[in-house]
């Protein structure tokens, strides 16, 4: 159980003074639901101001604090429109305008009465011939503490929040920090001169203190490494089952192409793991089109040859159905019984599948989370394959282990190449196999960049492409990270292209009813439909070799990893494929580099490394692109510097003190709860 000392930090935010239903909503949007979240809501940056006697001592664009005495209020000519200016005089007699817009003008009237001196903090700018401060950050009476705000934190906000409000809530949260025993190794702690945990958090909110930030980042990296180490140690102690196949089923597979050296190497590694009593925990990491499905199928056939069952878990129904159709076709010569189970399956069909899994007549199953619900019982589950591993947490993997008579072997797969820098951070408890070769016969995809203004030319090019009986994808832009707006953009593009291409066009997005989505995908997969309009729902799992053209609209809105995944939907057959990246008129330097790299290379591992450099570690780690991330504090530089140290320290802690029963081990347990890696604690006896 969580230590009692931490309970105040895990209290809901509404327990803080001033937080009611109205304020709770914007806090929820930022993920600030508990006191702990506010304590770790570190500033994005700090505003450093300089106190000056008059504006002659300051430069334009500088953040300053100075005394001003208002001399005149000048309202806009038209009520409610234009700026409300308050003319004021500094100590040297210079006239400066303090300017407000809209409703804020009422605040200015109250805060800056004519003839009364005030301390004003803000950015000094020029408008025409006059210096001004627009919407000052602070206006206080003399002696009101403005000079203490020379260095002020700037927090990420949501609509309905202000900097002072967030700062006040953070201060309340920091006041609740308990006194915790130190979990960092003493020699490291002393060598780096790190402050204690509570002091580091307080310093992190006061100034851009690199030492305090490093200590907080190390805490996060140590907790993650320790939890993953505990998973690995627990897995080694679990009772598993050695699965050794005789090759009878694998020999019957009729593959359309020979295996690559990387596939053969991965097959050997997986077979070696499955032959051990200790349950396998292995990650199969492969670039787009590298042939992960074939490797996974061989592993599943080993399980069936050994008399056990195999299950493949996919994150979406589209991907589950795609896998099912692919595997069913490949398994045809073997006679293996395979089934598809999703949340949509009801009635007698579902009952038949459940009975087949229970009595063992169904040897393989593919599906979404439905395949691990409480109502699903397996006769003898020996292998679990998890596709798109980054969408499932470690805690979910631990839950799956309960479905077998003994702990099943686990093979996780990801089609998102992960930089070597981050593999340890995300999969420290797993062995890793890499598919770094593409099957023979695959041609390079011709990637071109067009400005959005040439849309008509692109549509004409699509028309010529469809006239050759080939197929195409058209991916619509991400709109402010809003699924609703993404769908609206896709529906608008669908309507426009349907006018030109008629029934040859189909639409797929995440909120379509399942039967409509299935019908659209079936028409496209069969070749009846020639053009598929979609959101990023087709990022993974869609495999139509006859589709040889990909159009990605407003490509600058996508990250490199997403662009690479989307491009990977074409180039899956022997025909030459083309990817057209449509860009907006104004591009940031980062966007220019991304699009240039997409033209230059198809190496997913290189793209992942470059993406990491361009975006920074936090954005790429875990699944922040889909709303989750294992690290909220550690930056890329801190990960590169401190992760190896944290990993080694965690390994020593587990090896020397597997139960974490020593004083430092007990402190480390507290850290796991604090950083919400308590699934690692639960593995310990008595945890």
Secondary structure, DSSP 8 states (H G I E B T S, - for coil): ---GGGGGGGSBGGGSTT--HHHHHHHHHTT--BHHHHHT---SEEEE-EE-SSGGGS-TT-EEEEEEEEEEEE--SSTTSS-EEEEEE-TT--EEEEEE-TTHHHHHHHHS-TT-EEEEEEEEEEETTEEEEES-SEEEETTSSGGGGSEEEE----TT--HHHHHHHHHHHHTT-------S-HHHHHHHT---HHHHHHHHHHS--HHHHHHHHHHHHHHHHHHHHHHHHHHHHS--------STTGGG---SS---HHHHHHHHHHHHHHTSSS--EEEEEE-TTS-HHHHHHHHHHHHHHTT-EEEEE-SSHHHHHHHHHHHHHHHGGGT--EEEE-TT--HHHHHHHHHHHHHT---EEEESGGGGSTT---S-EEEEEESSGGGS-HHHHHHHGGGSSS--EEEEEESS---HHHHHHHHTTSEEEEE-S--TT----EEEEEEGGGHHHHHHHHHHHHHTT-EEEEE----TT-HHHHHHHHHHHHHHHHHHHGGGEEEE-TTS-HHHHHHHHHHHHHTS--EEEE-GGGSSS---TTEEEEEETTGGGS-HHHHHHHHTTS--SSS--EEEEEE-S---HHHHHHHHHHHH---HHHHHHHHHHHH-HHHHSTTGGGT--S-SS--HHHHHHHHHHHHHHHHHHHHH-TT--SHHHHHHHHHHHHTT-HHHHTTSTT-
